[in-house]
């Protein structure tokens, strides 16, 4: 089994900002994470860091995970990386520094950043009704009772506003959740894990607008296609397709050279295979039926809610930009105040997901967790019963990937693997104490 970990290596170079340790070495075709030479000076115990790998390697050893990659940064410097197991169990290809992953809903924070960049330019207000830009949403009805075959609906008392979409309080839903009659309506229309063949983002938005809302906008929380609607908003106000906006305004600026919609043919050898747990044994079992969607680099629908592939390196760069207040290597995408807005709790009445959220099958509970603009936010670690800080924020993807940024502790963590669904194992909740136990100041 191929495993690599690092807590120390030579410092290759710096640039002119505090995150400038992050470099591309001349000897590699693809960028890697450069590890800081002295983790102890950053308040991290090198010996305790090894507990992270010791724990998650058990998942690899017994076959529950094919492999994984992990990175931890503190005070703007990478202090630990792990590459363990296989990106393709069948061929034996190992997880490596340049392995490409389907990040699914970890696309959402990127879409939120793109929208907030345009908000900073005055292109819209967060309180604007989305129907100002996508008129079909002005006619959406709200489900109150009945079945999918005979729903009883009423008119909206509040329009869907842009901040509702970013915070999942718009009343939209997902077909794959199987918890509400409207979910079934989405599935019947062809929207479960994807969209009908040939339907673009504009067409998908009109289709969702034609379905009932699960509740009146702004009153509850329900995980949804809202971020995909934000992707369409980005296209309308910027005059660019979503992939072009991401590429020119975010990925090029941050050096995220391996992030995009679909994996190019010349890089497919780096793409990790997708797995699901076997029904009885829970062993990771290859699932190409869904995994092969990542081979399409020109999907009809550009999903801002879950369509990107990326690498550990690229996503850490995105996180470091957020952690540094919106700047990386001298390039500013957002202001620190906008990031503070993004990472604040926007749920009704300041409540947590347990109080205002609709049921969602997840590997963690919702107590003590709020939701911002594109990210979840910890509002009470004691209620959450997990290590963390008030104000830490992040999100994960359907294939068990996750990311977290903790402004108080000045750290970021990133976990990459390819096991669907993310609720299979309690990876995210187990990760928190393993990270925090290694902090010594």
N, C-alpha and C positions, 0 to 999 in steps of 0.2 A: 504494500500500500504506500502510495506516495504522500509524504507529509513534509511540510516545511513550516517553520515558524521563525520569528526573529524578534528580538528585543533590542539588539544593538548592531550597528554597522557603521562604516566610515561615513562622515558627513560629506556629501559630494559637492554641494554648492548652495549659495543663497541668492536671493534677489532683494529688492528694495522694500518689501513689506513683510509684516510679521508671519505671514504664511508662506514666505518665499522659499522655505526649505524644499518645497515640492518640485522636484526636477525630473527631467527626462535624461537618462543616461545615454551616452553615445554608443554604447555597446549593444543596445537592445532596439529592435524594430518597434516595440511597443513600450509605453511608459510603465514604470513600476513605482511603488511607494518607497521612498527613502526613509529609513528608520533613524530616529534620533539616537545619538551615541550615549546619552546619559538619562535613562528613564527616571532614575531616582531624583535627579534635580528637578524633574517635572512633577514630583509628588506621586510617582507610581512605583510600586514594589515589583521588580522584575520576576522574583520568585512566585509571587501570587498570580501574576499574569498567566503563568503556565496552567493554572487551574481551569482556565477557559478552554484550552485545547484538551486537557485531560477529560473534561466533562463531555464536550461535543464530539470527541473522537469515539465515545461509546456508541453514539448514534451511527457513526460510519462503520465501526467494527461489527455491529450486529445487523447491519444492512438496512436500518431504518432511513438513513440518509445516504445518497450516493457519494456526496462530498460537500465541502463548504469552504468558503473563504471569509476572513474576518479582518477588520482593521479598527484600531482604536487610536484616536488622536487626543492629545492634551495640550492646551495652550498653544494650539496651532501647529503642533508637531506630531508626526506619526510615532507612536511609541511601541506598537505591536501589530504584527500581521500574522495570519495563519492561512495556509493553503493545504487542505487535507482531503484525501480520498480522490474520487474519480469525477471528471466531468461527463464521462461516458463509460458506464460500467461494462457495457458489452464489448467495447473495443479496448478497454483498459486505459484510455487516455486520462491523464491526471488533471486535477484542478491546478491551474497555474495562474501566475500574476495577470496574464492577459486573457483569461477565460471570459467569455461573453455570456450574460444571463438575461433571461426574460424578467424584467423587473415589475411587470404588471402595475399594480396600484402605486408603486413608488414613482410612477410617472406623475401622479397627482401633485406632489409638491413642486415639481418642475413647471407644470401648467399653471399652478398658483403664482409662482414667481413671474412667469411670462405675463400673466394678467396684471399683476401688481406693477410691473414695469410700465405697462400702458396706462394704468391708473395714475402713476406718478407723472405721466406726461399730460394728464388732463383729458384723456380720451373718453372717459366715462366716470361716473361716480358709483361707489359701492351700493348706494341706495337706489340707483336707477332700476326700473323694471326691465327685466330681460326682454320683454315684448317691444321695447323701444328699438331693439336691434334684431330680434327674431319675432315677428308679429304673431306667429302661430301660438306662442305661449300666452297671448292675451285672452284666449278662449278656453283655456284648460279648466275643467271642472274638478271638484273635490269629492272623492269617495266618502260616503258616510255609513253605508251598510249594503248588504246583498252579497251576491256571488259574482264571479268573473263573467258568468253568462248573463246576469241581470244586475249590474251594479246600480245602486241608488246614489246619485250625485247631487251636489249643490254648487252654486257659484262661489268663486273665490271672494273672500272678504278682504284679502290682502294680496297684491300682485307678487309674483316671484321676483325678488330683487337679486342683484348680482351677488351680494354677500350671502344670500340664502344658498345659492348654488355652490359657492366655495366652502360653506360650512355644513353642507348636507342637511339644511333645514328647509329646503324648497318644497318638499312633499313628493319628489321623484323617488324612484326605486331602482332595483336591479332584478332582472328576470331570474338570476341564479339563486336568489335567496330563499324562495319557496316558503315564505312566511305570511303572505298577504294575497288576497284575490287579485290585486293589481299586478303583483309579480307574475301571476299566470297570464295576465293580459299581455305583458311584455314578451313572455315566452311564445305565446300564440302568434305574436307579430314578428317573431324571428329574432328577438333580442334576449338571449340567455347569457352565454359567454362571449358572444360576438354580435355581429349584425348580419342581415340578409346579404347575399352576394350582390355586389354592384351598387349597394346603397352607400352614398357618401355621407360626410358629417352633417351637411345641411339637411339631407333627407332623413337621417336618423333623428335629428332634433325635431323636425316636424312630426315624425312618428311618435316620439315621446310626448310631445305637446298634445297629441290627439288622445292620449290615454288619461284616465283620471289621476289626480294627485292623491297620495296616501293620506294627507292631512292638509290643513290650511297652512300656507307658507309662513315660516317663522315661528311656528308653535311647538315643533318637535324636531327630533333628529332621526334621520333614516339614511343609511348608506345608499349611494345612488349614482346615476349617470350624470349628476350635476356638473362634475368636472369636465365631462365630455362636452356639455353645453358651453362651458367656459372656453373650451378649445375653439368652438365655432365663433364665440364672441371675439376671441383673439384674431381669428381670420378676418372677420368683418371690419373691425376697427383698425387693424394694421394694414389691410390690403394684401396680406401674404397668406399662403397656405400655412397650416400649422407646422408642418415639417420645415418649411423655409424659415419661419420665425424662430423656431427652436435652434436651427442650424446657425443662422446668421447672428442672432441676438444673444444666445446663451452658450451653445456648445463651442462655437469658434472662440468666443470671448474667454471661456474657462478652460480651453484645451481638452474638451471632452470628445476626443477624436473617435471613440468607439461607441458613441451613444446615438441612437436614431430609431426610426421605425423600420424594424426588420434587420436581419443580419445579411450583409452583402455576400454574394456567392464566394468571393475570394477569401472570406473570413469564416466560412461555415465550419472549418476544421477546429476553430476556437470556441464554437457555440456549445454550451453544455446541453446535454439531453434533458428532457423533462420527464419527471417520474410522478407516480401516484402510489399510495400505500395499497398493497394487496389486501383484499377484504378480511382475511383471517389472520395472516401472519404479520401484517403491517409492513412487510419488507418493500423497499422502493422498487416499483415496477415501471418499466419504460412506457411512456404514453405519447407516442408520436402523433396520434390522431389530433391532439391539440398542440403538441410541441412544434409541429411542422409549420404552423401559422407564422412563426418567427422567420421563416425563409422568404416571406413576401416583403420586399423592400418598398413596394408601392401599393399598400393596401388602399382599397376604395375609401374606407372610413379611417381617418387619422384620429385614433383614440387618445385624447388628452387625459383620459382616466386610467389607461392601462396598456398602451400600445408600444412602449419603448423597450429596447434592449440596451444593456450597458455593461460596464465592467466595474470591478471594485475600485480601481484607480479613478475612473471618471466620476463615479458617484461620490467618492470621498472629496474630490475637488468641489463638487456642487455643495456638499455639506460645509466644507471649510469656508466657502464664500458666505454662506448664511452665518456661520459661527463668527466670522470676522466682521459682521455688520454690513454685509452686502458687497464686499470687495475681495478680489483675489488677484495677486500679482499686479497690483496697480490698476486693475480694471473694475470699475464699480457698476454693478447691476441694479442695486437697490440701496436706499438709505437705511441706516440703523433703525430709524423710527418706523419705517414701513415693515421691517422684519418684526419689530415689537408688536405691531398691529397684527401681523400674520400669526404670530405665536401667542396671541391672547385668546382667552376663552370667549367665543361668540354665541354660546348656547343660550337659549331663552332663560332669563332670570339668573344667569350665571351658574346654572346647574351643571351637574355632571351627566355623563351618558346613561348612568343607571337610572337617573330621575327622568330624563327627557328623551332617551333613545328608544327606538323600536328594537325588538329582539333581533339579535344577530349572532349566529353561531361563531364563536371566536375562542381562541385559546386563553384569553384573559378576561377578567370581568371588567365592568365599566365604572365601578365605584372610584371616585376621585379623579376621573379622567374627563376633561372637557374637550372642546374642539374649536380650532381656530379657522384660518383660511387655508385649507389644503392640508392641515396637519392636526394630529391629536395633541393635546396639551395636558400635562400633569398639573392638577390644581390641589390635590391632597394626597401625598404619598402614603399617609397613614391609612386613609380610607381605601387606597389602592392595594395596600398590604404588599408593597414591593419597593425595593430600593429605588431612589430617584430624588429629584429636586423639584420643588414648586417651579413651574415654568419650563421644565424640559419638554421637548416636543419632537415629533417625528411621525413616521407611518411605515407600513409594510406592504408587501406584495403578495398576491395569491399563491406564489410558489415558495412561500416561507422566507422570503427576503425581508430585511428590516433595516431601518435607519433611525438614529436618535441623536439629538443635539441637546446638550445640557449647558446652558449659558452660565449657570452658577458655578459648576465644576469645571467649566472651560474644556469640555470634552465632546467628542463625537464618537459614535460606534456605527459600524456597518457590517451587516451579515448577509452573505450571498450563498444561496443554494438553489435547487430546482425541484422542490417537492410540493405538489399540489394536493389538497388545499393547505393553507397556512394553519388551519385549526387542527391538523393531524397531531402535532406534538407541541408541548408548551415551551417552544424555543425562546420566544420573546420574553416571557416572564422569567424563565431561568437565566436569561442573559443578564438581567439587571443586577442581581446580587453578585454575580461573578465579576462584573465590571467594577462595581463600587467597593467590593472587598479588597481590590488591588490598589485603591487610592489611599495614600498615607499622609496627606495633608489637606 
